[in-house]
Amino acid sequence: MTSRSSPAALPSVPWYLALGQRFATLWIVKMIGTTLGISGFFFLYFWVMHNPPSMPTVMPLTPLDHWVDVSDDAMLLYGSLWFYISLAPAFAKDKAELWACARGAATMAAVGLAVFWFFPTTVPVFAVDWSQYPALQFLKATDVGGNAFPSLHVAFAVFTAMLLGRQLRSVGAPAWTQWVNLLWAFGIVYSTLATRQHVLLDVVGGTLLAVLVGWARTKRKRLVLAEA
């Protein structure tokens, strides 16, 4: 009998119950840790934004930036990031996986904040009447478009998509859940352009940051397994 047909290779419970079991594991630690992590990040993010050591560089535009229209509706996707990124730690199966999620997020935040400090950037002043976009007008009043490159909004979305993808595969979730995961992440990435909070180069930088951190996480995991 091959490993593919072996009962041990099949999920012992339905995928949705397996996710429920994961969610219930260390749920208090996950809830408190995620809340403190996001709160601490926001504090540092806005402090760096409002206290740049030098004049921020304005990020250049590409043809794609002109092609993507401004959308007030994109604000919903943009704001959904903070719920989306909580899913990966929420579905961590144990303390080791939870710590790996936290370590990856902290690494991306540290790298991003360091770049923001030493090489401050901002998005251009767009010729947009923000009073025509009430949701975006509120966003522009709170987040002034600094800390542009790399986009940590994109980095966190892409990193979460990778983690959730692995978690869904591990419990044998159906293909449609993977599509929902990918489309949600893509929607968040799109929203950074449609809200004019970032430009394409910021998106590319954030994506590369997430991929590098994800690659380092995978390599570290393989080394640990090889040493075991």
Rosetta constraint file for C-alpha pairs under 8 A:
AtomPair CA 1 CA 5 HARMONIC 6.52 0.50
AtomPair CA 1 CA 6 HARMONIC 6.50 0.50
AtomPair CA 2 CA 6 HARMONIC 6.15 0.50
AtomPair CA 3 CA 8 HARMONIC 7.96 0.50
AtomPair CA 3 CA 9 HARMONIC 6.43 0.50
AtomPair CA 4 CA 9 HARMONIC 6.20 0.50
AtomPair CA 5 CA 9 HARMONIC 7.05 0.50
AtomPair CA 5 CA 10 HARMONIC 7.89 0.50
AtomPair CA 6 CA 10 HARMONIC 7.14 0.50
AtomPair CA 8 CA 12 HARMONIC 7.94 0.50
AtomPair CA 10 CA 172 HARMONIC 7.87 0.50
AtomPair CA 11 CA 15 HARMONIC 7.32 0.50
AtomPair CA 11 CA 171 HARMONIC 6.15 0.50
AtomPair CA 11 CA 172 HARMONIC 6.43 0.50
AtomPair CA 13 CA 17 HARMONIC 6.41 0.50
AtomPair CA 13 CA 18 HARMONIC 6.15 0.50
AtomPair CA 14 CA 18 HARMONIC 6.24 0.50
AtomPair CA 14 CA 171 HARMONIC 7.79 0.50
AtomPair CA 14 CA 172 HARMONIC 7.96 0.50
AtomPair CA 15 CA 19 HARMONIC 6.22 0.50
AtomPair CA 15 CA 168 HARMONIC 7.98 0.50
AtomPair CA 15 CA 171 HARMONIC 5.03 0.50
AtomPair CA 15 CA 172 HARMONIC 5.67 0.50
AtomPair CA 15 CA 173 HARMONIC 5.22 0.50
AtomPair CA 16 CA 20 HARMONIC 6.21 0.50
AtomPair CA 16 CA 173 HARMONIC 7.43 0.50
AtomPair CA 17 CA 21 HARMONIC 6.19 0.50
AtomPair CA 18 CA 22 HARMONIC 6.27 0.50
AtomPair CA 18 CA 171 HARMONIC 6.19 0.50
AtomPair CA 19 CA 23 HARMONIC 6.06 0.50
AtomPair CA 19 CA 91 HARMONIC 6.31 0.50
AtomPair CA 19 CA 171 HARMONIC 7.18 0.50
AtomPair CA 20 CA 24 HARMONIC 6.20 0.50
AtomPair CA 20 CA 91 HARMONIC 7.96 0.50
AtomPair CA 21 CA 25 HARMONIC 6.38 0.50
AtomPair CA 21 CA 93 HARMONIC 7.94 0.50
AtomPair CA 22 CA 90 HARMONIC 7.35 0.50
AtomPair CA 22 CA 91 HARMONIC 4.96 0.50
AtomPair CA 22 CA 92 HARMONIC 5.94 0.50
AtomPair CA 22 CA 93 HARMONIC 4.79 0.50
AtomPair CA 22 CA 94 HARMONIC 7.71 0.50
AtomPair CA 23 CA 27 HARMONIC 6.36 0.50
AtomPair CA 23 CA 90 HARMONIC 5.28 0.50
AtomPair CA 23 CA 91 HARMONIC 4.88 0.50
AtomPair CA 23 CA 92 HARMONIC 7.15 0.50
AtomPair CA 23 CA 93 HARMONIC 7.70 0.50
AtomPair CA 25 CA 92 HARMONIC 7.81 0.50
AtomPair CA 25 CA 93 HARMONIC 6.70 0.50
AtomPair CA 25 CA 94 HARMONIC 6.84 0.50
AtomPair CA 26 CA 30 HARMONIC 6.15 0.50
AtomPair CA 26 CA 94 HARMONIC 7.57 0.50
AtomPair CA 26 CA 95 HARMONIC 7.72 0.50
AtomPair CA 27 CA 31 HARMONIC 6.02 0.50
AtomPair CA 27 CA 90 HARMONIC 7.05 0.50
AtomPair CA 28 CA 32 HARMONIC 6.14 0.50
AtomPair CA 29 CA 33 HARMONIC 5.74 0.50
AtomPair CA 30 CA 34 HARMONIC 5.85 0.50
AtomPair CA 30 CA 89 HARMONIC 6.48 0.50
AtomPair CA 30 CA 90 HARMONIC 6.14 0.50
AtomPair CA 30 CA 98 HARMONIC 7.82 0.50
AtomPair CA 31 CA 35 HARMONIC 6.17 0.50
AtomPair CA 31 CA 90 HARMONIC 7.75 0.50
AtomPair CA 32 CA 36 HARMONIC 6.10 0.50
AtomPair CA 33 CA 37 HARMONIC 5.89 0.50
AtomPair CA 34 CA 38 HARMONIC 6.10 0.50
AtomPair CA 34 CA 86 HARMONIC 6.66 0.50
AtomPair CA 34 CA 89 HARMONIC 7.69 0.50
AtomPair CA 35 CA 39 HARMONIC 6.08 0.50
AtomPair CA 36 CA 40 HARMONIC 5.91 0.50
AtomPair CA 37 CA 41 HARMONIC 6.12 0.50
AtomPair CA 38 CA 42 HARMONIC 6.20 0.50
AtomPair CA 39 CA 43 HARMONIC 6.36 0.50
AtomPair CA 40 CA 44 HARMONIC 6.44 0.50
AtomPair CA 41 CA 45 HARMONIC 5.89 0.50
AtomPair CA 41 CA 109 HARMONIC 7.34 0.50
AtomPair CA 42 CA 46 HARMONIC 6.09 0.50
AtomPair CA 43 CA 47 HARMONIC 6.14 0.50
AtomPair CA 44 CA 48 HARMONIC 6.09 0.50
AtomPair CA 44 CA 113 HARMONIC 7.85 0.50
AtomPair CA 45 CA 49 HARMONIC 6.21 0.50
AtomPair CA 45 CA 113 HARMONIC 6.88 0.50
AtomPair CA 45 CA 147 HARMONIC 7.89 0.50
AtomPair CA 46 CA 50 HARMONIC 6.09 0.50
AtomPair CA 47 CA 51 HARMONIC 6.01 0.50
AtomPair CA 48 CA 52 HARMONIC 5.94 0.50
AtomPair CA 48 CA 113 HARMONIC 7.36 0.50
AtomPair CA 48 CA 116 HARMONIC 7.13 0.50
AtomPair CA 48 CA 117 HARMONIC 6.38 0.50
AtomPair CA 48 CA 147 HARMONIC 7.92 0.50
AtomPair CA 49 CA 116 HARMONIC 7.70 0.50
AtomPair CA 49 CA 146 HARMONIC 5.82 0.50
AtomPair CA 49 CA 147 HARMONIC 5.97 0.50
AtomPair CA 52 CA 56 HARMONIC 7.32 0.50
AtomPair CA 52 CA 116 HARMONIC 7.97 0.50
AtomPair CA 52 CA 117 HARMONIC 6.21 0.50
AtomPair CA 52 CA 120 HARMONIC 6.47 0.50
AtomPair CA 53 CA 117 HARMONIC 6.83 0.50
AtomPair CA 53 CA 118 HARMONIC 7.49 0.50
AtomPair CA 53 CA 120 HARMONIC 7.91 0.50
AtomPair CA 54 CA 120 HARMONIC 7.08 0.50
AtomPair CA 55 CA 120 HARMONIC 7.10 0.50
AtomPair CA 56 CA 119 HARMONIC 7.33 0.50
AtomPair CA 56 CA 120 HARMONIC 4.53 0.50
AtomPair CA 56 CA 121 HARMONIC 4.42 0.50
AtomPair CA 56 CA 122 HARMONIC 5.91 0.50
AtomPair CA 56 CA 146 HARMONIC 7.72 0.50
AtomPair CA 57 CA 119 HARMONIC 7.79 0.50
AtomPair CA 57 CA 120 HARMONIC 6.28 0.50
AtomPair CA 57 CA 121 HARMONIC 4.49 0.50
AtomPair CA 57 CA 122 HARMONIC 6.07 0.50
AtomPair CA 58 CA 121 HARMONIC 5.77 0.50
AtomPair CA 58 CA 122 HARMONIC 4.99 0.50
AtomPair CA 58 CA 123 HARMONIC 5.55 0.50
AtomPair CA 58 CA 124 HARMONIC 5.71 0.50
AtomPair CA 59 CA 121 HARMONIC 6.55 0.50
AtomPair CA 59 CA 122 HARMONIC 6.09 0.50
AtomPair CA 59 CA 123 HARMONIC 5.39 0.50
AtomPair CA 59 CA 124 HARMONIC 6.51 0.50
AtomPair CA 59 CA 148 HARMONIC 7.64 0.50
AtomPair CA 59 CA 149 HARMONIC 7.93 0.50
AtomPair CA 59 CA 199 HARMONIC 7.33 0.50
AtomPair CA 59 CA 201 HARMONIC 7.69 0.50
AtomPair CA 60 CA 123 HARMONIC 7.92 0.50
AtomPair CA 60 CA 124 HARMONIC 7.55 0.50
AtomPair CA 60 CA 199 HARMONIC 7.77 0.50
AtomPair CA 60 CA 201 HARMONIC 7.88 0.50
AtomPair CA 61 CA 65 HARMONIC 6.00 0.50
AtomPair CA 61 CA 66 HARMONIC 7.66 0.50
AtomPair CA 61 CA 199 HARMONIC 6.48 0.50
AtomPair CA 61 CA 200 HARMONIC 7.31 0.50
AtomPair CA 61 CA 201 HARMONIC 7.96 0.50
AtomPair CA 62 CA 66 HARMONIC 7.00 0.50
AtomPair CA 62 CA 199 HARMONIC 7.87 0.50
AtomPair CA 62 CA 200 HARMONIC 6.84 0.50
AtomPair CA 63 CA 67 HARMONIC 6.29 0.50
AtomPair CA 64 CA 68 HARMONIC 6.28 0.50
AtomPair CA 64 CA 200 HARMONIC 7.08 0.50
AtomPair CA 65 CA 193 HARMONIC 6.90 0.50
AtomPair CA 65 CA 199 HARMONIC 6.10 0.50
AtomPair CA 65 CA 200 HARMONIC 6.26 0.50
AtomPair CA 68 CA 193 HARMONIC 6.82 0.50
AtomPair CA 68 CA 194 HARMONIC 6.13 0.50
AtomPair CA 69 CA 194 HARMONIC 5.88 0.50
AtomPair CA 70 CA 193 HARMONIC 7.82 0.50
AtomPair CA 70 CA 194 HARMONIC 4.67 0.50
AtomPair CA 70 CA 195 HARMONIC 5.87 0.50
AtomPair CA 70 CA 196 HARMONIC 6.94 0.50
AtomPair CA 71 CA 75 HARMONIC 7.61 0.50
AtomPair CA 71 CA 133 HARMONIC 7.77 0.50
AtomPair CA 71 CA 194 HARMONIC 5.40 0.50
AtomPair CA 71 CA 195 HARMONIC 6.21 0.50
AtomPair CA 72 CA 133 HARMONIC 5.43 0.50
AtomPair CA 72 CA 134 HARMONIC 7.27 0.50
AtomPair CA 72 CA 135 HARMONIC 5.99 0.50
AtomPair CA 72 CA 136 HARMONIC 5.98 0.50
AtomPair CA 72 CA 195 HARMONIC 7.11 0.50
AtomPair CA 73 CA 77 HARMONIC 7.73 0.50
AtomPair CA 73 CA 135 HARMONIC 7.99 0.50
AtomPair CA 74 CA 78 HARMONIC 6.12 0.50
AtomPair CA 74 CA 191 HARMONIC 5.08 0.50
AtomPair CA 74 CA 194 HARMONIC 6.24 0.50
AtomPair CA 74 CA 195 HARMONIC 6.35 0.50
AtomPair CA 75 CA 79 HARMONIC 6.04 0.50
AtomPair CA 75 CA 135 HARMONIC 6.50 0.50
AtomPair CA 75 CA 136 HARMONIC 6.59 0.50
AtomPair CA 75 CA 191 HARMONIC 6.89 0.50
AtomPair CA 75 CA 195 HARMONIC 6.66 0.50
AtomPair CA 76 CA 80 HARMONIC 6.11 0.50
AtomPair CA 77 CA 81 HARMONIC 7.05 0.50
AtomPair CA 77 CA 187 HARMONIC 6.27 0.50
AtomPair CA 77 CA 188 HARMONIC 5.36 0.50
AtomPair CA 77 CA 191 HARMONIC 6.10 0.50
AtomPair CA 78 CA 188 HARMONIC 5.40 0.50
AtomPair CA 78 CA 191 HARMONIC 5.30 0.50
AtomPair CA 78 CA 192 HARMONIC 6.52 0.50
AtomPair CA 78 CA 195 HARMONIC 7.88 0.50
AtomPair CA 80 CA 84 HARMONIC 6.11 0.50
AtomPair CA 80 CA 188 HARMONIC 7.53 0.50
AtomPair CA 81 CA 85 HARMONIC 5.99 0.50
AtomPair CA 81 CA 153 HARMONIC 7.37 0.50
AtomPair CA 81 CA 156 HARMONIC 7.99 0.50
AtomPair CA 81 CA 157 HARMONIC 6.68 0.50
AtomPair CA 81 CA 188 HARMONIC 6.65 0.50
AtomPair CA 82 CA 86 HARMONIC 6.64 0.50
AtomPair CA 83 CA 87 HARMONIC 7.02 0.50
AtomPair CA 84 CA 88 HARMONIC 7.97 0.50
AtomPair CA 84 CA 157 HARMONIC 7.57 0.50
AtomPair CA 84 CA 160 HARMONIC 7.54 0.50
AtomPair CA 85 CA 89 HARMONIC 7.82 0.50
AtomPair CA 85 CA 156 HARMONIC 6.80 0.50
AtomPair CA 85 CA 157 HARMONIC 6.76 0.50
AtomPair CA 85 CA 160 HARMONIC 5.74 0.50
AtomPair CA 86 CA 90 HARMONIC 6.11 0.50
AtomPair CA 87 CA 91 HARMONIC 6.12 0.50
AtomPair CA 87 CA 160 HARMONIC 7.92 0.50
AtomPair CA 87 CA 164 HARMONIC 7.50 0.50
AtomPair CA 88 CA 92 HARMONIC 6.33 0.50
AtomPair CA 88 CA 101 HARMONIC 7.18 0.50
AtomPair CA 88 CA 160 HARMONIC 6.17 0.50
AtomPair CA 88 CA 163 HARMONIC 6.12 0.50
AtomPair CA 88 CA 164 HARMONIC 5.59 0.50
AtomPair CA 88 CA 167 HARMONIC 7.91 0.50
AtomPair CA 89 CA 97 HARMONIC 7.96 0.50
AtomPair CA 89 CA 98 HARMONIC 5.54 0.50
AtomPair CA 89 CA 101 HARMONIC 6.13 0.50
AtomPair CA 89 CA 102 HARMONIC 7.56 0.50
AtomPair CA 91 CA 167 HARMONIC 7.32 0.50
AtomPair CA 92 CA 97 HARMONIC 5.46 0.50
AtomPair CA 92 CA 98 HARMONIC 5.21 0.50
AtomPair CA 92 CA 167 HARMONIC 7.79 0.50
AtomPair CA 93 CA 97 HARMONIC 6.37 0.50
AtomPair CA 93 CA 98 HARMONIC 7.43 0.50
AtomPair CA 94 CA 98 HARMONIC 6.23 0.50
AtomPair CA 95 CA 99 HARMONIC 6.03 0.50
AtomPair CA 96 CA 100 HARMONIC 6.21 0.50
AtomPair CA 97 CA 101 HARMONIC 6.28 0.50
AtomPair CA 98 CA 102 HARMONIC 6.31 0.50
AtomPair CA 99 CA 103 HARMONIC 5.95 0.50
AtomPair CA 100 CA 104 HARMONIC 6.14 0.50
AtomPair CA 100 CA 217 HARMONIC 7.52 0.50
AtomPair CA 101 CA 105 HARMONIC 6.27 0.50
AtomPair CA 101 CA 163 HARMONIC 7.92 0.50
AtomPair CA 102 CA 106 HARMONIC 5.99 0.50
AtomPair CA 103 CA 107 HARMONIC 6.05 0.50
AtomPair CA 104 CA 108 HARMONIC 6.35 0.50
AtomPair CA 104 CA 213 HARMONIC 6.32 0.50
AtomPair CA 104 CA 214 HARMONIC 7.36 0.50
AtomPair CA 104 CA 217 HARMONIC 7.19 0.50
AtomPair CA 105 CA 109 HARMONIC 6.17 0.50
AtomPair CA 105 CA 156 HARMONIC 7.14 0.50
AtomPair CA 106 CA 110 HARMONIC 6.01 0.50
AtomPair CA 107 CA 111 HARMONIC 6.14 0.50
AtomPair CA 107 CA 213 HARMONIC 7.44 0.50
AtomPair CA 108 CA 112 HARMONIC 5.95 0.50
AtomPair CA 108 CA 152 HARMONIC 7.57 0.50
AtomPair CA 108 CA 155 HARMONIC 7.36 0.50
AtomPair CA 108 CA 156 HARMONIC 7.81 0.50
AtomPair CA 108 CA 209 HARMONIC 6.86 0.50
AtomPair CA 108 CA 210 HARMONIC 7.06 0.50
AtomPair CA 108 CA 213 HARMONIC 7.04 0.50
AtomPair CA 109 CA 113 HARMONIC 5.94 0.50
AtomPair CA 109 CA 152 HARMONIC 7.22 0.50
AtomPair CA 110 CA 114 HARMONIC 6.05 0.50
AtomPair CA 111 CA 115 HARMONIC 6.26 0.50
AtomPair CA 112 CA 116 HARMONIC 6.16 0.50
AtomPair CA 112 CA 149 HARMONIC 7.90 0.50
AtomPair CA 112 CA 150 HARMONIC 6.43 0.50
AtomPair CA 112 CA 151 HARMONIC 7.96 0.50
AtomPair CA 112 CA 152 HARMONIC 6.63 0.50
AtomPair CA 113 CA 117 HARMONIC 6.14 0.50
AtomPair CA 113 CA 147 HARMONIC 7.99 0.50
AtomPair CA 114 CA 118 HARMONIC 6.17 0.50
AtomPair CA 115 CA 119 HARMONIC 5.38 0.50
AtomPair CA 115 CA 120 HARMONIC 6.99 0.50
AtomPair CA 115 CA 149 HARMONIC 7.74 0.50
AtomPair CA 115 CA 150 HARMONIC 7.84 0.50
AtomPair CA 116 CA 120 HARMONIC 4.60 0.50
AtomPair CA 116 CA 121 HARMONIC 6.80 0.50
AtomPair CA 116 CA 147 HARMONIC 5.38 0.50
AtomPair CA 116 CA 148 HARMONIC 7.71 0.50
AtomPair CA 116 CA 149 HARMONIC 7.21 0.50
AtomPair CA 120 CA 146 HARMONIC 7.57 0.50
AtomPair CA 120 CA 147 HARMONIC 6.35 0.50
AtomPair CA 120 CA 148 HARMONIC 7.85 0.50
AtomPair CA 121 CA 146 HARMONIC 5.98 0.50
AtomPair CA 121 CA 147 HARMONIC 5.65 0.50
AtomPair CA 121 CA 148 HARMONIC 5.36 0.50
AtomPair CA 121 CA 149 HARMONIC 6.22 0.50
AtomPair CA 122 CA 145 HARMONIC 5.63 0.50
AtomPair CA 122 CA 146 HARMONIC 4.21 0.50
AtomPair CA 122 CA 147 HARMONIC 6.03 0.50
AtomPair CA 122 CA 148 HARMONIC 5.03 0.50
AtomPair CA 122 CA 149 HARMONIC 7.69 0.50
AtomPair CA 123 CA 145 HARMONIC 5.62 0.50
AtomPair CA 123 CA 146 HARMONIC 6.62 0.50
AtomPair CA 123 CA 148 HARMONIC 6.24 0.50
AtomPair CA 123 CA 196 HARMONIC 7.86 0.50
AtomPair CA 123 CA 197 HARMONIC 7.00 0.50
AtomPair CA 123 CA 198 HARMONIC 6.24 0.50
AtomPair CA 123 CA 199 HARMONIC 6.94 0.50
AtomPair CA 126 CA 196 HARMONIC 7.89 0.50
AtomPair CA 129 CA 133 HARMONIC 7.64 0.50
AtomPair CA 130 CA 134 HARMONIC 7.01 0.50
AtomPair CA 130 CA 136 HARMONIC 6.74 0.50
AtomPair CA 130 CA 137 HARMONIC 5.22 0.50
AtomPair CA 131 CA 137 HARMONIC 6.24 0.50
AtomPair CA 133 CA 137 HARMONIC 5.96 0.50
AtomPair CA 134 CA 138 HARMONIC 6.52 0.50
AtomPair CA 135 CA 139 HARMONIC 6.56 0.50
AtomPair CA 136 CA 140 HARMONIC 6.04 0.50
AtomPair CA 136 CA 195 HARMONIC 6.63 0.50
AtomPair CA 137 CA 141 HARMONIC 6.28 0.50
AtomPair CA 138 CA 142 HARMONIC 6.56 0.50
AtomPair CA 139 CA 143 HARMONIC 5.81 0.50
AtomPair CA 139 CA 144 HARMONIC 7.94 0.50
AtomPair CA 140 CA 144 HARMONIC 5.35 0.50
AtomPair CA 140 CA 145 HARMONIC 7.26 0.50
AtomPair CA 145 CA 197 HARMONIC 5.53 0.50
AtomPair CA 145 CA 198 HARMONIC 7.35 0.50
AtomPair CA 147 CA 151 HARMONIC 7.61 0.50
AtomPair CA 148 CA 197 HARMONIC 7.64 0.50
AtomPair CA 148 CA 198 HARMONIC 6.05 0.50
AtomPair CA 148 CA 202 HARMONIC 6.09 0.50
AtomPair CA 149 CA 201 HARMONIC 7.36 0.50
AtomPair CA 149 CA 202 HARMONIC 4.59 0.50
AtomPair CA 149 CA 203 HARMONIC 7.90 0.50
AtomPair CA 149 CA 205 HARMONIC 6.45 0.50
AtomPair CA 149 CA 206 HARMONIC 7.39 0.50
AtomPair CA 150 CA 155 HARMONIC 7.87 0.50
AtomPair CA 150 CA 201 HARMONIC 7.82 0.50
AtomPair CA 150 CA 202 HARMONIC 4.76 0.50
AtomPair CA 150 CA 203 HARMONIC 6.80 0.50
AtomPair CA 150 CA 204 HARMONIC 7.56 0.50
AtomPair CA 150 CA 205 HARMONIC 4.55 0.50
AtomPair CA 150 CA 206 HARMONIC 4.68 0.50
AtomPair CA 150 CA 209 HARMONIC 7.71 0.50
AtomPair CA 151 CA 155 HARMONIC 6.27 0.50
AtomPair CA 151 CA 198 HARMONIC 6.91 0.50
AtomPair CA 151 CA 202 HARMONIC 4.96 0.50
AtomPair CA 151 CA 203 HARMONIC 5.63 0.50
AtomPair CA 151 CA 205 HARMONIC 6.54 0.50
AtomPair CA 151 CA 206 HARMONIC 4.61 0.50
AtomPair CA 152 CA 156 HARMONIC 5.87 0.50
AtomPair CA 152 CA 206 HARMONIC 5.70 0.50
AtomPair CA 153 CA 157 HARMONIC 6.30 0.50
AtomPair CA 153 CA 188 HARMONIC 7.91 0.50
AtomPair CA 153 CA 189 HARMONIC 7.59 0.50
AtomPair CA 153 CA 192 HARMONIC 7.52 0.50
AtomPair CA 153 CA 206 HARMONIC 7.48 0.50
AtomPair CA 154 CA 158 HARMONIC 6.07 0.50
AtomPair CA 154 CA 188 HARMONIC 7.20 0.50
AtomPair CA 154 CA 189 HARMONIC 5.45 0.50
AtomPair CA 154 CA 192 HARMONIC 7.61 0.50
AtomPair CA 154 CA 203 HARMONIC 6.04 0.50
AtomPair CA 154 CA 206 HARMONIC 5.23 0.50
AtomPair CA 154 CA 207 HARMONIC 6.21 0.50
AtomPair CA 155 CA 159 HARMONIC 6.02 0.50
AtomPair CA 155 CA 206 HARMONIC 4.33 0.50
AtomPair CA 155 CA 207 HARMONIC 5.31 0.50
AtomPair CA 155 CA 208 HARMONIC 7.73 0.50
AtomPair CA 155 CA 209 HARMONIC 6.19 0.50
AtomPair CA 155 CA 210 HARMONIC 4.84 0.50
AtomPair CA 156 CA 160 HARMONIC 5.97 0.50
AtomPair CA 156 CA 210 HARMONIC 6.93 0.50
AtomPair CA 157 CA 161 HARMONIC 6.17 0.50
AtomPair CA 157 CA 185 HARMONIC 5.43 0.50
AtomPair CA 157 CA 188 HARMONIC 6.85 0.50
AtomPair CA 157 CA 189 HARMONIC 7.25 0.50
AtomPair CA 158 CA 162 HARMONIC 6.41 0.50
AtomPair CA 158 CA 185 HARMONIC 6.31 0.50
AtomPair CA 158 CA 207 HARMONIC 6.37 0.50
AtomPair CA 158 CA 210 HARMONIC 6.07 0.50
AtomPair CA 158 CA 211 HARMONIC 7.67 0.50
AtomPair CA 159 CA 163 HARMONIC 6.37 0.50
AtomPair CA 159 CA 210 HARMONIC 5.09 0.50
AtomPair CA 159 CA 211 HARMONIC 7.03 0.50
AtomPair CA 159 CA 213 HARMONIC 7.93 0.50
AtomPair CA 159 CA 214 HARMONIC 6.61 0.50
AtomPair CA 160 CA 164 HARMONIC 5.93 0.50
AtomPair CA 160 CA 185 HARMONIC 7.97 0.50
AtomPair CA 161 CA 165 HARMONIC 5.92 0.50
AtomPair CA 161 CA 181 HARMONIC 6.21 0.50
AtomPair CA 161 CA 182 HARMONIC 6.33 0.50
AtomPair CA 161 CA 185 HARMONIC 6.15 0.50
AtomPair CA 162 CA 166 HARMONIC 6.49 0.50
AtomPair CA 162 CA 214 HARMONIC 7.51 0.50
AtomPair CA 163 CA 167 HARMONIC 6.32 0.50
AtomPair CA 164 CA 168 HARMONIC 6.00 0.50
AtomPair CA 164 CA 181 HARMONIC 7.24 0.50
AtomPair CA 165 CA 169 HARMONIC 6.24 0.50
AtomPair CA 165 CA 178 HARMONIC 6.28 0.50
AtomPair CA 165 CA 181 HARMONIC 7.21 0.50
AtomPair CA 166 CA 170 HARMONIC 6.10 0.50
AtomPair CA 167 CA 171 HARMONIC 6.63 0.50
AtomPair CA 168 CA 172 HARMONIC 6.33 0.50
AtomPair CA 168 CA 173 HARMONIC 5.20 0.50
AtomPair CA 168 CA 177 HARMONIC 7.47 0.50
AtomPair CA 168 CA 178 HARMONIC 7.15 0.50
AtomPair CA 169 CA 173 HARMONIC 5.92 0.50
AtomPair CA 173 CA 177 HARMONIC 6.61 0.50
AtomPair CA 173 CA 178 HARMONIC 7.93 0.50
AtomPair CA 174 CA 178 HARMONIC 7.34 0.50
AtomPair CA 175 CA 179 HARMONIC 6.57 0.50
AtomPair CA 176 CA 180 HARMONIC 6.23 0.50
AtomPair CA 177 CA 181 HARMONIC 6.17 0.50
AtomPair CA 178 CA 182 HARMONIC 6.20 0.50
AtomPair CA 179 CA 183 HARMONIC 5.93 0.50
AtomPair CA 180 CA 184 HARMONIC 5.95 0.50
AtomPair CA 181 CA 185 HARMONIC 6.33 0.50
AtomPair CA 182 CA 186 HARMONIC 6.06 0.50
AtomPair CA 183 CA 187 HARMONIC 5.91 0.50
AtomPair CA 184 CA 188 HARMONIC 6.34 0.50
AtomPair CA 185 CA 189 HARMONIC 6.33 0.50
AtomPair CA 186 CA 190 HARMONIC 6.09 0.50
AtomPair CA 187 CA 191 HARMONIC 6.06 0.50
AtomPair CA 188 CA 192 HARMONIC 6.61 0.50
AtomPair CA 189 CA 193 HARMONIC 7.32 0.50
AtomPair CA 189 CA 203 HARMONIC 7.17 0.50
AtomPair CA 190 CA 194 HARMONIC 6.28 0.50
AtomPair CA 191 CA 195 HARMONIC 5.79 0.50
AtomPair CA 192 CA 196 HARMONIC 6.25 0.50
AtomPair CA 192 CA 197 HARMONIC 5.38 0.50
AtomPair CA 192 CA 198 HARMONIC 5.38 0.50
AtomPair CA 192 CA 199 HARMONIC 7.61 0.50
AtomPair CA 192 CA 203 HARMONIC 7.91 0.50
AtomPair CA 193 CA 197 HARMONIC 6.31 0.50
AtomPair CA 193 CA 198 HARMONIC 5.44 0.50
AtomPair CA 193 CA 199 HARMONIC 5.81 0.50
AtomPair CA 193 CA 200 HARMONIC 7.16 0.50
AtomPair CA 198 CA 202 HARMONIC 5.90 0.50
AtomPair CA 198 CA 203 HARMONIC 7.02 0.50
AtomPair CA 199 CA 203 HARMONIC 6.54 0.50
AtomPair CA 200 CA 204 HARMONIC 6.27 0.50
AtomPair CA 201 CA 205 HARMONIC 6.17 0.50
AtomPair CA 202 CA 206 HARMONIC 6.15 0.50
AtomPair CA 203 CA 207 HARMONIC 6.11 0.50
AtomPair CA 204 CA 208 HARMONIC 6.19 0.50
AtomPair CA 205 CA 209 HARMONIC 6.20 0.50
AtomPair CA 206 CA 210 HARMONIC 6.30 0.50
AtomPair CA 207 CA 211 HARMONIC 6.19 0.50
AtomPair CA 208 CA 212 HARMONIC 6.07 0.50
AtomPair CA 209 CA 213 HARMONIC 6.23 0.50
AtomPair CA 210 CA 214 HARMONIC 5.98 0.50
AtomPair CA 211 CA 215 HARMONIC 5.98 0.50
AtomPair CA 212 CA 216 HARMONIC 6.15 0.50
AtomPair CA 213 CA 217 HARMONIC 6.14 0.50
AtomPair CA 214 CA 218 HARMONIC 6.26 0.50
AtomPair CA 215 CA 219 HARMONIC 6.17 0.50
AtomPair CA 216 CA 220 HARMONIC 6.06 0.50
AtomPair CA 217 CA 221 HARMONIC 6.20 0.50
AtomPair CA 218 CA 222 HARMONIC 6.28 0.50
AtomPair CA 219 CA 223 HARMONIC 6.27 0.50
AtomPair CA 220 CA 224 HARMONIC 6.28 0.50
AtomPair CA 221 CA 225 HARMONIC 6.26 0.50
AtomPair CA 222 CA 226 HARMONIC 6.06 0.50
AtomPair CA 223 CA 227 HARMONIC 6.21 0.50
AtomPair CA 224 CA 228 HARMONIC 6.23 0.50
